[in-house]
Amino acid sequence: MTKNEICSNDEFEALLSKYDYNFKKGDLVNGIVSGYDSNGALVDIGAKNTASVSYKEAVSDNSPIEQILEKGKKYEFLIISDEDDNGRMQLSSLKVQQAYTWKELEKVKDADEIILGEVSSIVKGGLMVMVSNIKGFVPSSQLKNKEQEYNVGDKIELKILTLDASQSSFILSNKKVYSETSEEEVENIFNTVEQGQVVKGEVVRMADFGAFVDIGGVDGLLPLSQISWKWIDHPSDLLNIGDKIEVEIISIDKDKKRISLSLKSLVPDPWIEAEKNIKEGELTEGIITRIKPFGAFVEVYPGVEALLSQNELIAYENENNKIPVIGDKINTYILKFNPQDRRIALGIKQPELTEV
């Protein structure tokens, strides 16, 4: 070993201190492309070892990775895995670009702008399209001309119906581009509809709080609470974009041009029938529909859920040596039934009822 190769402990510690070892999965980092190997690109992010970007985490089409990540240039990356056995972290540049793209698409949706998409494949029920390297779906019901033949590579104008980056859900409409309703037509619609009227509509958009239904040129809101007598977490639990449904108009605000709709009002209230059939103290068979920290919900009558509290749930698990899951059938007793408040409490032991 030559003199120049000898490094004191202090010098070695000083050298190590130049590196930041706090990098972890999920961090955004800047890095300079230093080269390529058989798996993809090599990137210097200032860590002890060079990081790696695989081809699929850098390229969304068939372009050479050298064109996407040029040697010597700085890019932003997402760390998608911690150091492997060789001390190398795995990065993604594609996910970073997609994150920025999702934000831009949200702006496009909020502005109700028209965007151009390229057909990537024809599938059952519609078209898969690429918009700014994000794959989206155009249902057949949202095509202006359903009889038209589409080919891979065709460019079509679109508007965004729904998008959710966390679920990679991106649904678009070609029909909405050509079906804008004039202010005069909207005014005429609001002058003809009435509260309590049942109308036909088409589900065109979804959000966490409900679904939007086109009722002939105007989108009415079908709130989550008005979709079903059953508890649902999201409109997509029961509805799909493009579904043709009948709804009742439950409120109209002509000044704000808003219409609220109900689907569940068109079917009988199951609690009314449940009151005739459910009695306190009776043993009943039900299906577990939801499990929460405070207990499990059990459907004890079509459309009617009852609560098996956490204490009762634990007692059931201990007695049956089984942890119940959603979809399981379970036998419990009706402890309390309050039809006015739409509440039923369940237990695993038959209650002692006080005679009146």
C-alpha angles and dihedrals in degrees: 000000000000125000091253090056094055112100122186121225091251092051091047092051090048090052092050092048089065089069124077111221095181093093112127141170111289096029122130111226139174118234141172119230106241101176148311139265136181092283100048137276131349117222133194108217096165096266128125093266133033113263125227135228115196121218093251091052092054108034128055096183135023097289119132111260089232088067094048097044109029119204113256095019126116121236138170117252140184118225104231099175137021122242115309126215088287092052092250123137122216118231138190127207093173094063090052092052091046091052091055090045092053089055091051091049090052088057090049091051093048090051091045089229128168117247133185121243132186121222108242098174143351111236138174108287099015148328134313110219136184117227115179090336092308117117115229138175129235110195116220088243088061096056116103092218111029091184094058117107115232127200133200108271096031114138117223134178114243145178123211116249100176137350133181117176093192090060095032086236115154119164124177141183132220093180094058090062090066102031103069112148119225121235090249092053091048090051091051091051092052090049092054103042122085136194110264093027117135113222138176119244147162126238106240106163140017135205135171090263098048149304131288116227125197105223097183106312100337126079113228123195118243102195119218090246091055098052100078143356085233121080113260129179098209137008089247088068087079108006138059129200107263095032114143109222141164116236137178121235105234100173139010127199106188094180094055092031093235130145124189120205139195131207099175093056088071093064127060118272103256092208090067091057092039090058088060094049108033121077130182113254095026124127111239136182117226143163123245107240103169137014119205134172089261097049146294130297115224126193102226096169129018105286094000122107127194129194124244101194122229092254091051090045091054090048089052091050092050094046095047098032088229137109107224120224135195110290096030119131112233135184116220140154126250104244099174132003121192107173093178092060091033093236131138125179119204133201138179095230124065108253123233105244120210113230115232 
